[in-house]
């Protein structure tokens, strides 16, 4: 006769293995079964597993990669898991509150951001809500909005550290630009760093004897590797100014790995650093190169240098300042380095004489050559990337103007237009932070000099209309730049803008009802209806209305409202347009549509609406606290 066995008869190791498959929410029930089960269900190994599988993103304060590599008993994994669950509940509660009311959204967003990068997993879950979710559009929109603010906070932290002289790895300094375009995609500064770790590991597997190479051999082997794996360059010079080519994270993820020379060199240098090769970007005009130094006391070709031969100045200043009698065709003036490479174009060494010749061609005198043949700090590379992004955006706008009507071609999606605006916004932030000297460096006390000051109006316009949740970022990182200034119009204007935005955020919206004859009879259309502009042809959705034109006299005159057939005494509608703009449209110019799909409006509509109702061809309002009868 076979005897019956119970779960308690199994050895601890087997029970522990089974517990890995028990849902996390059921573990408290397991813990009360017996003392043994309580002990086994509290094992650190089990809770480390749940921390690792349940949560992908961690705030830097946790040092999570190091913790995962430590002995399991050194960390209270259960307590860490409970903390993450607490963050999840707090972030979800705040997000739900943002969706339920238009009041206090800026403050609630900042409360989520203050939870740190731990909140990212929660925001991603809500952003990926299924179509069956009752408020799917609003939930996706506002989780994306808060997530974007969180990403920008992390990016600006990198640039602020650079400004104050802290050491920020090049991949993080440049990866901060990717954070502005990230949304729910991979490619944040931590993931970019991990990708470079993986590339360095792949390279070492291909070059098992790498540590025995000379510095020159190492540099050339790495150049061959990045070229062979298509990690640098462009498929066509016609694509040179494509926006995506400015982003190091996108370059690493994209199948073709397209990038500008600056990003190609950055990729080379970031891998080199992980291989203990001293490679740095060289701020050569128009086309960034890489420069490689040998270790102290060695030549590029692996020979030892005697103390008498050691020229310590060459490492600090790039190309040696002294006149060399070496052959002008040699790659460098001294075997001590540096050597130059252009991984964007070639896996070969670039002779120094070629670079000097190019400098002479553009009018740089010999005594100034060292200025352009030195290594560039990360801050300079970030500023150069910001300028490249601005050039890409400007070229896109110029192409749109060449289209004839100033509009982008139909092939431009709303997401592409949003990426363009977000990229420009990133360039503005990087430029103002890194172009502004520290207070101790200012020639005029407290005054932001040009070029830093010129970016302010653009930043204010963007965050005021596109990213209102960034008020705290502006207050923390831009307003302090003015702190010592006694009187400044731009500072006062910026202060007033943030004050008005905060005041407007906490004041309940004015309730607009259809409780008068004028509203019931004169306002023909409702919030949520989709329309086509009769004159300009664009598609939009109604987000609000006035019984008659509510703008001031200046706006009425400028837009020739009185020349309309029904003039100013007709209903006017606040509308959200497919190009992301917000407009004010007279009723006579509105032609209601009931389309089956409105794909171009879906990403934008969540700001005002819960969901799209296909049956009625309208959006379901999420602003009933303002327009309760619609």
C-alpha positions as CSV (number, residue, x, y, z in Angstrom):
1,X,0.0,0.0,0.0
2,X,1.4,3.4,-1.0
3,X,1.5,5.9,1.9
4,X,0.1,9.4,1.4
5,X,2.5,12.3,1.4
6,X,1.9,16.0,2.2
7,X,3.6,19.1,1.1
8,X,5.2,19.3,4.6
9,X,7.1,16.1,3.9
10,X,9.1,17.7,1.1
11,X,12.6,18.9,1.8
12,X,13.2,22.7,2.2
13,X,14.9,23.0,-1.1
14,X,11.9,21.6,-3.0
15,X,9.4,23.8,-1.1
16,X,11.5,26.8,-1.8
17,X,11.5,26.0,-5.5
18,X,7.7,25.6,-5.4
19,X,7.3,29.0,-3.6
20,X,8.9,30.8,-6.6
21,X,5.7,29.9,-8.5
22,X,3.3,31.0,-5.8
23,X,1.8,34.4,-6.7
24,X,3.3,37.2,-4.6
25,X,-0.1,38.2,-3.2
26,X,-0.6,34.7,-1.9
27,X,2.6,34.5,0.1
28,X,1.1,36.1,3.3
29,X,-1.4,33.1,3.3
30,X,1.5,30.7,3.0
31,X,3.3,32.3,5.9
32,X,0.6,31.5,8.4
33,X,0.5,27.8,7.5
34,X,3.3,26.9,9.9
35,X,6.5,28.2,11.4
36,X,8.4,26.3,8.7
37,X,6.4,27.7,5.9
38,X,6.8,31.2,7.4
39,X,10.5,30.8,7.5
40,X,10.8,29.5,3.9
41,X,8.5,32.1,2.5
42,X,10.6,34.8,4.1
43,X,13.9,33.6,2.6
44,X,15.9,36.5,1.1
45,X,16.5,34.5,-2.1
46,X,12.7,34.4,-2.8
47,X,12.3,38.1,-2.3
48,X,15.3,39.0,-4.3
49,X,13.8,37.0,-7.1
50,X,10.5,39.0,-6.9
51,X,12.5,42.3,-6.8
52,X,14.4,41.2,-9.9
53,X,11.4,40.0,-11.9
54,X,8.7,42.4,-10.8
55,X,10.6,45.7,-11.1
56,X,12.8,46.6,-14.1
57,X,13.7,50.2,-13.2
58,X,15.3,51.3,-10.0
59,X,16.3,54.7,-8.6
60,X,20.1,55.2,-8.6
61,X,20.0,55.5,-4.8
62,X,19.4,51.8,-4.5
63,X,22.7,50.8,-6.2
64,X,20.7,47.9,-7.4
65,X,23.3,46.4,-9.8
66,X,25.8,46.2,-7.0
67,X,23.2,44.8,-4.6
68,X,22.2,42.0,-7.0
69,X,25.8,41.0,-7.2
70,X,26.3,40.8,-3.4
71,X,25.6,37.8,-1.2
72,X,21.9,37.5,-0.9
73,X,21.8,37.8,2.9
74,X,23.4,41.2,2.9
75,X,20.2,42.9,1.7
76,X,16.8,42.9,3.2
77,X,15.1,42.0,0.0
78,X,11.6,41.6,1.4
79,X,11.7,45.1,2.9
80,X,13.0,46.5,-0.4
81,X,10.1,44.7,-2.2
82,X,7.6,46.2,0.2
83,X,9.1,49.6,-0.3
84,X,8.7,49.3,-4.1
85,X,5.1,48.2,-3.7
86,X,4.5,51.3,-1.5
87,X,5.9,53.5,-4.2
88,X,3.7,51.8,-6.7
89,X,0.6,52.4,-4.7
90,X,1.5,56.1,-4.0
91,X,2.3,56.7,-7.7
92,X,-1.0,55.0,-8.8
93,X,-3.1,57.0,-6.3
94,X,-1.5,60.3,-7.5
95,X,-2.0,59.4,-11.1
96,X,-5.6,58.5,-10.6
97,X,-6.1,61.9,-8.9
98,X,-4.6,63.6,-11.9
99,X,-7.1,61.9,-14.1
100,X,-10.1,62.7,-11.9
101,X,-9.5,66.4,-11.6
102,X,-7.9,69.2,-13.6
103,X,-6.9,70.9,-10.3
104,X,-3.4,70.4,-8.8
105,X,-1.9,68.4,-11.7
106,X,1.5,70.1,-11.6
107,X,1.9,69.5,-7.8
108,X,0.8,65.9,-8.1
109,X,3.1,65.3,-11.0
110,X,6.0,66.6,-9.0
111,X,5.1,64.3,-6.1
112,X,5.4,61.3,-8.4
113,X,8.7,62.5,-9.8
114,X,9.9,63.0,-6.3
115,X,9.4,59.3,-5.7
116,X,12.4,58.8,-8.0
117,X,13.1,56.4,-10.8
118,X,11.3,53.7,-8.8
119,X,8.0,55.2,-10.1
120,X,8.9,54.4,-13.8
121,X,7.6,50.9,-13.7
122,X,4.3,52.1,-12.4
123,X,4.0,54.8,-15.0
124,X,4.8,52.4,-17.8
125,X,2.1,49.9,-16.6
126,X,-0.5,52.7,-16.8
127,X,0.9,54.0,-20.1
128,X,0.4,50.5,-21.6
129,X,-3.2,50.2,-20.4
130,X,-5.4,48.1,-22.7
131,X,-8.0,49.5,-25.0
132,X,-10.7,48.1,-22.8
133,X,-9.7,50.5,-20.0
134,X,-12.5,53.0,-19.3
135,X,-10.2,56.0,-19.4
136,X,-7.5,54.6,-21.7
137,X,-6.7,57.8,-23.5
138,X,-6.4,60.0,-20.4
139,X,-4.5,57.3,-18.6
140,X,-2.0,56.9,-21.4
141,X,-1.6,60.6,-21.9
142,X,-1.0,61.6,-18.3
143,X,1.2,58.6,-17.5
144,X,3.3,59.6,-20.5
145,X,3.3,63.2,-19.4
146,X,4.5,62.4,-15.9
147,X,7.0,59.8,-17.3
148,X,8.4,62.5,-19.6
149,X,8.9,64.9,-16.7
150,X,10.7,62.1,-14.8
151,X,12.9,61.4,-17.8
152,X,13.7,65.1,-18.2
153,X,14.5,65.4,-14.5
154,X,17.1,62.6,-14.9
155,X,18.5,64.1,-18.0
156,X,18.9,67.6,-16.5
157,X,20.6,66.0,-13.5
158,X,23.4,64.8,-15.8
159,X,24.0,68.2,-17.4
160,X,23.8,70.0,-14.0
161,X,26.5,67.7,-12.7
162,X,28.7,68.6,-15.7
163,X,28.1,72.3,-15.1
164,X,29.4,72.0,-11.6
165,X,32.5,70.1,-12.6
166,X,31.4,66.6,-11.7
167,X,32.6,63.6,-13.7
168,X,29.8,62.4,-15.9
169,X,30.6,59.5,-18.4
170,X,30.2,60.6,-22.0
171,X,27.5,58.0,-22.7
172,X,25.4,59.5,-19.9
173,X,26.0,63.1,-20.9
174,X,24.9,62.3,-24.5
175,X,22.2,59.8,-23.5
176,X,20.5,62.6,-21.6
177,X,19.2,63.8,-25.0
178,X,17.6,60.4,-25.6
179,X,15.7,60.8,-22.4
180,X,13.6,63.5,-24.0
181,X,12.3,61.2,-26.7
182,X,12.1,58.0,-24.7
183,X,8.5,57.5,-23.8
184,X,8.0,53.8,-23.1
185,X,11.0,52.7,-25.2
186,X,14.3,51.3,-23.9
187,X,17.3,53.6,-24.1
188,X,17.7,55.5,-20.8
189,X,21.1,56.5,-19.5
190,X,21.4,53.3,-17.5
191,X,20.5,51.0,-20.4
192,X,22.8,52.9,-22.7
193,X,25.7,52.3,-20.3
194,X,24.7,48.6,-20.1
195,X,24.7,48.3,-23.9
196,X,28.3,49.7,-24.0
197,X,29.3,47.1,-21.4
198,X,27.9,44.4,-23.6
199,X,29.7,45.8,-26.7
200,X,33.0,45.8,-24.8
201,X,32.5,42.2,-23.7
202,X,31.7,41.2,-27.3
203,X,34.9,42.9,-28.5
204,X,37.1,41.2,-25.9
205,X,35.6,37.8,-26.9
206,X,36.7,38.6,-30.5
207,X,40.1,39.8,-29.4
208,X,41.3,37.4,-26.7
209,X,44.9,38.7,-26.9
210,X,43.8,42.4,-26.7
211,X,45.7,43.1,-23.5
212,X,49.0,42.3,-25.2
213,X,48.5,44.9,-28.0
214,X,50.2,48.2,-28.1
215,X,48.0,51.3,-27.7
216,X,48.1,51.9,-31.5
217,X,47.1,48.3,-32.2
218,X,44.3,48.5,-29.6
219,X,43.0,51.7,-31.2
220,X,43.0,50.3,-34.7
221,X,41.4,47.0,-33.6
222,X,38.6,48.8,-32.0
223,X,38.1,51.1,-35.0
224,X,37.8,47.9,-37.2
225,X,35.3,46.4,-34.7
226,X,32.9,49.4,-34.7
227,X,33.1,49.6,-38.5
228,X,32.6,45.9,-39.1
229,X,29.6,46.0,-36.8
230,X,28.2,49.0,-38.6
231,X,28.2,51.0,-35.3
232,X,29.3,54.2,-37.1
233,X,28.6,56.3,-40.2
234,X,25.6,56.8,-42.4
235,X,24.0,54.9,-45.2
236,X,23.8,58.1,-47.3
237,X,25.1,61.6,-47.0
238,X,21.6,62.8,-47.9
239,X,20.5,61.5,-44.5
240,X,23.2,63.5,-42.7
241,X,20.8,66.0,-41.0
242,X,18.2,63.4,-40.1
243,X,17.2,64.1,-36.5
244,X,17.7,60.6,-35.2
245,X,21.4,60.7,-36.1
246,X,22.1,63.0,-33.2
247,X,21.1,60.5,-30.5
248,X,23.5,57.9,-29.1
249,X,20.9,55.6,-27.7
250,X,18.9,55.6,-31.0
251,X,22.2,54.9,-32.9
252,X,22.9,51.9,-30.8
253,X,19.3,50.5,-31.1
254,X,18.7,51.2,-34.8
255,X,19.5,48.3,-37.1
256,X,21.6,50.5,-39.3
257,X,23.2,52.4,-36.4
258,X,23.3,55.6,-38.3
259,X,25.0,58.6,-36.6
260,X,26.7,61.8,-37.1
261,X,30.6,61.9,-36.8
262,X,30.3,63.2,-33.2
263,X,28.1,60.3,-32.1
264,X,30.2,57.8,-34.0
265,X,33.3,59.1,-32.2
266,X,31.4,59.0,-28.9
267,X,30.5,55.3,-29.5
268,X,34.1,54.6,-30.2
269,X,35.3,56.4,-27.0
270,X,32.7,54.9,-24.7
271,X,33.7,51.3,-25.8
272,X,37.4,52.3,-25.5
273,X,36.9,53.4,-21.9
274,X,35.6,50.0,-20.9
275,X,38.7,48.5,-22.5
276,X,41.1,50.8,-20.6
277,X,42.0,52.6,-23.7
278,X,42.4,56.4,-23.2
279,X,40.3,57.6,-26.1
280,X,38.7,61.1,-26.2
281,X,36.7,63.2,-28.6
282,X,38.7,65.8,-30.4
283,X,36.8,69.1,-31.1
284,X,38.0,69.4,-34.6
285,X,36.0,72.0,-36.6
286,X,33.0,70.6,-38.6
287,X,34.0,66.9,-38.0
288,X,34.8,65.4,-34.6
289,X,37.6,62.9,-34.5
290,X,38.8,60.5,-31.8
291,X,42.2,60.8,-30.2
292,X,44.0,58.0,-28.4
293,X,46.8,58.3,-25.8
294,X,49.1,55.5,-24.6
295,X,49.5,54.9,-20.8
296,X,51.9,57.1,-18.9
297,X,55.5,56.0,-19.5
298,X,54.7,54.2,-22.8
299,X,54.7,55.0,-26.5
300,X,51.8,54.3,-28.8
301,X,53.8,51.4,-30.2
302,X,54.3,49.8,-26.8
303,X,57.9,51.0,-26.0
304,X,58.8,52.2,-22.6
305,X,59.7,55.9,-22.2
306,X,62.6,57.0,-20.1
307,X,62.0,59.9,-17.7
308,X,64.2,62.2,-19.8
309,X,62.0,61.4,-22.9
310,X,58.7,61.8,-21.1
311,X,56.8,64.9,-22.3
312,X,54.0,65.3,-19.8
313,X,52.7,68.3,-21.5
314,X,51.6,66.4,-24.6
315,X,49.0,64.5,-22.7
316,X,47.4,67.6,-21.3
317,X,47.5,69.7,-24.5
318,X,46.8,67.2,-27.2
319,X,49.2,67.8,-30.1
320,X,52.7,68.8,-28.8
321,X,53.3,72.6,-28.9
322,X,57.0,72.3,-29.8
323,X,58.1,72.1,-33.4
324,X,59.0,68.6,-34.3
325,X,61.5,67.5,-36.9
326,X,59.5,64.3,-37.6
327,X,58.3,63.5,-41.1
328,X,55.2,65.6,-41.8
329,X,53.4,62.5,-43.1
330,X,53.7,60.7,-39.8
331,X,50.4,60.1,-38.0
332,X,51.6,62.2,-35.0
333,X,54.5,64.4,-33.9
334,X,55.4,62.1,-31.1
335,X,55.1,58.4,-30.4
336,X,53.9,59.4,-27.0
337,X,50.6,60.4,-28.6
338,X,48.0,61.3,-29.3
339,X,47.0,59.5,-32.5
340,X,43.9,60.5,-34.3
341,X,41.1,58.4,-35.9
342,X,37.9,59.1,-37.8
343,X,35.7,56.0,-37.1
344,X,32.8,57.7,-38.9
345,X,34.7,57.2,-42.2
346,X,37.5,54.8,-41.7
347,X,39.2,52.2,-39.5
348,X,42.6,53.7,-40.3
349,X,44.7,56.2,-38.5
350,X,44.3,59.8,-39.6
351,X,47.7,61.5,-40.1
352,X,48.2,64.7,-38.1
353,X,49.5,66.4,-41.2
354,X,46.1,65.9,-42.8
355,X,44.3,67.6,-39.9
356,X,46.8,70.5,-39.9
357,X,46.3,70.9,-43.6
358,X,42.5,71.1,-43.2
359,X,43.0,73.7,-40.5
360,X,45.2,75.8,-42.7
361,X,42.6,75.5,-45.5
362,X,39.9,77.2,-43.3
363,X,42.4,79.9,-42.2
364,X,43.6,78.6,-38.9
365,X,47.2,79.7,-38.3
366,X,49.8,77.2,-37.1
367,X,50.0,78.8,-33.7
368,X,46.3,78.1,-33.2
369,X,46.3,74.4,-34.3
370,X,46.6,73.1,-30.8
371,X,43.2,74.7,-29.9
372,X,41.5,72.4,-32.4
373,X,43.6,69.3,-31.9
374,X,42.9,68.9,-28.2
375,X,40.5,66.6,-26.4
376,X,37.1,68.0,-25.8
377,X,35.4,67.7,-22.4
378,X,31.9,66.1,-22.2
379,X,30.3,69.5,-21.7
380,X,31.7,70.7,-25.0
381,X,30.5,67.6,-26.8
382,X,27.0,68.0,-25.3
383,X,26.8,71.6,-26.5
384,X,28.0,70.6,-29.9
385,X,25.3,67.9,-30.0
386,X,22.7,70.5,-29.0
387,X,23.8,72.7,-31.9
388,X,23.5,69.7,-34.3
389,X,20.0,69.0,-33.1
390,X,19.0,72.6,-33.7
391,X,20.4,72.4,-37.2
392,X,18.5,69.2,-37.9
393,X,15.2,70.8,-36.7
394,X,15.8,74.0,-38.7
395,X,16.5,72.0,-41.8
396,X,13.3,70.0,-41.3
397,X,11.4,73.3,-41.0
398,X,13.1,74.7,-44.1
399,X,12.1,71.6,-46.0
400,X,8.5,72.1,-44.9
401,X,8.6,75.7,-46.0
402,X,9.9,74.6,-49.4
403,X,6.8,72.4,-49.5
404,X,5.0,75.6,-50.5
405,X,2.6,76.1,-47.6
406,X,4.9,75.8,-44.6
407,X,3.3,72.5,-43.6
408,X,5.1,69.2,-43.1
409,X,4.4,66.6,-45.6
410,X,1.8,63.9,-44.8
411,X,4.6,61.4,-44.3
412,X,5.4,63.2,-41.0
413,X,3.5,61.5,-38.2
414,X,2.3,63.3,-35.1
415,X,5.0,61.3,-33.2
416,X,7.7,62.5,-35.6
417,X,6.6,66.1,-35.1
418,X,6.5,65.5,-31.3
419,X,10.0,64.1,-31.4
420,X,11.2,67.2,-33.3
421,X,9.7,69.5,-30.6
422,X,11.1,67.3,-27.8
423,X,14.5,67.2,-29.4
424,X,14.6,71.0,-29.8
425,X,13.5,71.3,-26.1
426,X,16.4,69.0,-25.1
427,X,18.8,71.1,-27.0
428,X,17.5,74.3,-25.4
429,X,17.9,72.9,-21.9
430,X,21.4,71.5,-22.5
431,X,22.5,74.9,-24.0
432,X,21.2,77.1,-21.3
433,X,22.6,74.9,-18.5
434,X,26.1,74.4,-20.0
435,X,26.4,77.8,-21.7
436,X,25.8,79.6,-18.4
437,X,28.9,80.1,-16.2
438,X,28.9,79.5,-12.5
439,X,28.5,82.6,-10.4
440,X,32.2,82.8,-9.6
441,X,33.0,82.8,-13.3
442,X,30.6,85.6,-14.4
443,X,32.1,88.9,-15.6
444,X,28.9,90.8,-14.6
445,X,27.6,89.7,-11.2
446,X,24.5,87.5,-11.6
447,X,23.9,88.2,-15.3
448,X,23.5,85.3,-17.7
449,X,25.6,86.2,-20.7
450,X,24.9,85.5,-24.3
451,X,24.5,82.7,-25.5
452,X,22.8,81.3,-22.5
453,X,20.2,84.0,-22.2
454,X,19.0,83.7,-25.7
455,X,17.4,80.3,-25.1
456,X,15.1,81.5,-22.3
457,X,12.2,82.7,-24.4
458,X,12.1,79.4,-26.3
459,X,12.2,77.3,-23.2
460,X,9.5,79.3,-21.6
461,X,7.2,79.1,-24.6
462,X,7.8,75.3,-24.9
463,X,7.2,74.4,-21.3
464,X,4.2,76.8,-21.0
465,X,2.4,75.2,-23.9
466,X,3.8,71.7,-24.3
467,X,5.3,70.7,-20.9
468,X,3.5,72.6,-18.1
469,X,4.6,69.9,-15.7
470,X,8.1,71.2,-16.0
471,X,7.4,74.2,-13.8
472,X,9.5,72.7,-10.9
473,X,12.4,72.0,-13.3
474,X,12.4,75.6,-14.4
475,X,12.3,76.8,-10.8
476,X,15.1,74.5,-9.7
477,X,17.5,74.8,-12.6
478,X,16.8,78.1,-14.5
479,X,15.6,80.6,-12.0
480,X,18.7,80.2,-9.8
481,X,20.8,81.4,-12.7
482,X,19.3,84.8,-12.1
483,X,19.5,84.7,-8.3
484,X,22.1,87.5,-7.9
485,X,20.6,89.8,-10.4
486,X,19.1,93.0,-8.8
487,X,16.8,93.8,-11.7
488,X,16.1,91.8,-14.8
489,X,13.1,91.8,-17.1
490,X,13.6,88.2,-18.3
491,X,13.8,86.9,-14.7
492,X,10.7,88.9,-13.7
493,X,8.9,87.5,-16.8
494,X,9.9,84.0,-16.0
495,X,8.9,84.3,-12.3
496,X,5.5,85.7,-13.3
497,X,5.0,82.8,-15.8
498,X,5.7,80.1,-13.2
499,X,3.6,82.0,-10.6
500,X,0.6,82.2,-13.0
501,X,1.0,78.5,-14.0
502,X,1.1,77.4,-10.4
503,X,-1.9,79.6,-9.5
504,X,-3.9,78.3,-12.4
505,X,-3.1,74.8,-11.5
506,X,-4.7,75.0,-8.0
507,X,-7.7,77.1,-8.9
508,X,-10.7,75.0,-9.9
509,X,-11.8,75.5,-13.5
510,X,-14.7,77.8,-14.2
511,X,-17.8,75.8,-14.7
512,X,-19.4,76.4,-18.1
513,X,-23.0,75.2,-18.3
514,X,-25.7,75.2,-21.0
515,X,-28.1,76.8,-18.6
516,X,-29.0,79.9,-20.7
517,X,-31.0,80.4,-23.9
518,X,-27.8,81.7,-25.6
519,X,-25.8,78.6,-24.6
520,X,-28.6,76.1,-25.4
521,X,-29.6,77.6,-28.8
522,X,-26.4,79.4,-29.9
523,X,-23.7,76.8,-29.1
524,X,-24.4,74.2,-31.7
525,X,-21.5,71.7,-31.1
526,X,-20.3,69.8,-28.1
527,X,-17.0,69.0,-26.4
528,X,-15.6,65.8,-28.0
529,X,-16.9,66.2,-31.5
530,X,-14.4,65.9,-34.4
531,X,-14.5,68.4,-37.2
532,X,-12.8,69.5,-40.4
533,X,-12.0,73.2,-40.8
534,X,-13.9,74.5,-43.8
535,X,-11.2,76.9,-44.9
536,X,-7.9,75.3,-43.9
537,X,-8.8,71.6,-44.1
538,X,-7.2,70.5,-40.9
539,X,-8.9,68.0,-38.5
540,X,-9.4,68.8,-34.9
541,X,-11.5,68.0,-31.8
542,X,-13.6,70.5,-29.7
543,X,-12.3,70.9,-26.2
544,X,-14.4,73.9,-25.1
545,X,-16.6,76.7,-26.2
546,X,-17.8,80.3,-25.7
547,X,-21.2,81.7,-26.5
548,X,-19.4,84.4,-28.5
549,X,-15.8,85.4,-29.2
550,X,-14.1,85.7,-25.8
551,X,-10.8,87.1,-27.0
552,X,-9.6,90.7,-26.5
553,X,-10.0,93.4,-29.1
554,X,-6.4,93.1,-30.3
555,X,-6.8,89.4,-31.1
556,X,-10.2,90.1,-32.8
557,X,-8.6,92.8,-35.0
558,X,-5.5,90.7,-35.8
559,X,-7.6,87.7,-36.9
560,X,-10.2,89.8,-38.8
561,X,-13.0,88.3,-36.8
562,X,-15.5,91.0,-37.8
563,X,-15.0,90.1,-41.5
564,X,-16.5,86.7,-40.9
565,X,-20.1,86.2,-42.1
566,X,-21.4,86.0,-38.6
567,X,-18.7,88.2,-37.0
568,X,-17.8,88.0,-33.4
569,X,-21.3,87.4,-32.1
570,X,-21.3,83.7,-32.9
571,X,-20.1,80.7,-30.9
572,X,-16.3,80.1,-30.8
573,X,-14.7,76.8,-30.0
574,X,-11.4,75.9,-28.3
575,X,-10.0,73.0,-30.4
576,X,-7.1,70.6,-30.4
577,X,-5.6,70.1,-33.9
578,X,-3.9,67.1,-35.4
579,X,-0.6,69.0,-35.6
580,X,-0.6,69.4,-31.8
581,X,-1.6,73.1,-31.9
582,X,-4.4,74.6,-29.9
583,X,-6.7,77.0,-31.7
584,X,-9.8,79.1,-31.4
585,X,-12.3,78.6,-34.2
586,X,-15.6,80.3,-35.2
587,X,-18.6,78.1,-35.5
588,X,-19.1,79.0,-39.2
589,X,-15.8,77.4,-40.0
590,X,-16.6,74.1,-38.4
591,X,-17.8,71.1,-40.3
592,X,-18.6,68.1,-38.0
593,X,-17.3,64.7,-39.0
594,X,-18.0,61.2,-37.6
595,X,-15.0,59.3,-38.7
596,X,-14.4,55.7,-37.9
597,X,-10.8,56.4,-36.9
598,X,-8.9,59.5,-35.8
599,X,-5.4,58.0,-35.4
600,X,-3.6,61.3,-35.6
601,X,-5.6,62.7,-32.7
602,X,-5.4,59.7,-30.4
603,X,-2.0,60.6,-28.9
604,X,-3.2,64.1,-28.1
605,X,-6.8,63.6,-27.1
606,X,-6.0,62.1,-23.7
607,X,-5.3,65.6,-22.4
608,X,-9.1,66.2,-22.4
609,X,-10.8,62.9,-23.1
610,X,-11.2,59.5,-21.5
611,X,-11.6,57.4,-24.7
612,X,-12.8,57.3,-28.2
613,X,-16.4,56.0,-28.8
614,X,-16.4,54.4,-32.3
615,X,-20.2,54.1,-32.4
616,X,-20.9,57.8,-32.1
617,X,-17.6,59.0,-33.6
618,X,-16.8,61.2,-30.7
619,X,-14.4,61.5,-27.8
620,X,-15.8,61.0,-24.3
621,X,-15.0,64.0,-22.1
622,X,-12.7,63.9,-19.1
623,X,-13.2,67.6,-18.3
624,X,-16.8,67.4,-17.0
625,X,-15.7,69.5,-14.0
626,X,-15.4,72.3,-16.5
627,X,-18.1,71.5,-19.1
628,X,-20.6,69.3,-17.1
629,X,-23.3,69.4,-19.7
630,X,-21.1,68.1,-22.5
